[in-house]
Amino acid sequence: MADQPSSSRLLGPVEIRELAAQHGVTPTKKLGQNFVHDAGTVRRIVSRSGVQPGESVLEVGPGLGSLTLGLLEAGVRVVAVELDGALAEALPGTVLRKDPEWAGRLSVINRDATELQVEELPELPSALVANLPYNVAVPILLTLLRDLPTLRSALVMVQKEVADRLVAKRGSKTYGAPTVKLAWYGRSEHAGTIGPDVFWPRPNIDSGLVRFTAFEVPRGSEELRAATFRLIDAAFEQRRKMIRSSLKPVISNPDDMTAILAQAEVDPQARPESLGVEQFLSIAKVWLNR
């Protein structure tokens, strides 16, 4: 039987608390800080991400380093983006103590991920693997997919409610703007549920894993994406109305609305939750060309 990886190479419950105390870190709800302390869970996340040895992986919100260590153990290069200055400063030392050979494959950037500049990255990552803060998970994910076209895949752990929204089916109550916007970039699916007992502090909710695979060819230009997203936002602000009514804040002239929807082959009486990104893209193309 092959040797199993040693749990001592990753962080356990006692070490998590010791590191937090050592670096004066008190987890806050504002930053959505819940640290994974179970080695088996970390390895399951890494395995389901599908990352390969030598691959460049972006991690957002590494915290005390639980997932970072799991990724390094898998042989990838990690670019970790951490908002908390104390955590960003402490992470390299934690990695060095666990395995000095891993330290050369880690880069840390102390930055808000939604304000990350491509020029700050030591290399362009091909994958995103992250335990995203609950309160800003969707903006972070969509911003990174917009700004880093080299990202071909992602495995993110988010609040289960957020995970359900990201992979929702048309017509469901959870289907909304985040679902449609994510579909602009690629395909997403559920990849598992994580219970609260593997976190410190223990949250009151389950987390969900979402696996994302980017399309090989982008759907369109940045101008077209921005127009499509503007229509999506307007539509789901008034999701219970027919599309011809919910889009009025963007297309105010009734005659223009009728003509655009007809040319885009979208039923003017359709509700926003019945439309996919392809329909919003069609409307945007006609709208921009008028």
Secondary structure, DSSP 8 states (H G I E B T S, - for coil): ------GGGS--HHHHHHHHHHTT----TTTT--EE--HHHHHHHHHHHT--TT-EEEEE--TTSHHHHHHHHTT-EEEEEES-HHHHHHHHHHHHHH-GGGGGGEEEEES-GGG--GGG-SS--SEEEEE--GGGHHHHHHHHHHH-TT--EEEEEEEHHHHHHHT--TTSTT-SHHHHHHHHHEEEEEEEEE-GGGEES--SS-EEEEEEEE-SS-SS-HHHHHHHHHHHHHHHHTTTS-HHHHTTTT---HHHHHHHHHHTT--TT--GGG--HHHHHHHHHHHHT-
